[in-house]
């Protein structure tokens, strides 16, 4: 069982959350000017990182808010969580609070 620390609700079981994707990907700056190739790259081209990664998660069975979660893709160890507007990087080593 994994426990995720929701910044709004505190520690909750992972079954209350829904995965939302890679939190490090940038949406095209000007969507109206983006080419089909730009959209293809944004939607389909993904890295498959080993180690620490920052992901979007939604507390879908709780407060329904989005959060960022630092997770190790090899060990599934959970690291720090952050509010959507707060910076969080895969290299953030401020300790685990999940």
Buried (B, 14 or more C-beta within 10 A) or exposed (E): EEEBBBBEBEEBEBEBBEEBEEBBEEEEEEEEEBEEEBEEBBEEEEEEBEEBBBBBBBBBEBBEBBBBBBBBBEEEEBBBBBEEEEEBEBEBEEEEEB
